[in-house]
Amino acid sequence: MAETAVTRELVERLAKAARLNLTPEETGRYAQQLSVILDAFKELDQVDTEGVEPSYHPIELEDALREDEPEKWEWDPLANVVDAEGRSIRGPRIK
């Protein structure tokens, strides 16, 4: 893996791409902070994970859903319609 040093120029290019207006002081501070973050990830890359199962969540997840049980629903959508005609609503006559 090729290493990329976090320089002021790199931070300036990233800030321009993100449309951020950074002061020179902020650019230097962010370059230093990003270097520290990348160094921490380099340390994690060195950890021996041989034989370790991947963990996608710290707690084993199980479905917490109930079983679907169909229920009869007694509802007549036309119960309060004045102009009902069978199972339809009668509209105005088109001329």
Sequence and secondary structure as in RCSB ss.txt:
>XXXX:A:sequence
MAETAVTRELVERLAKAARLNLTPEETGRYAQQLSVILDAFKELDQVDTEGVEPSYHPIELEDALREDEPEKWEW
DPLANVVDAEGRSIRGPRIK
>XXXX:A:secstr
       HHHHHHHHHHTT    HHHHHHHHHHHHHHHHHHHHHHTS  TT    SSSS                
 TTTT TTEETTEE      
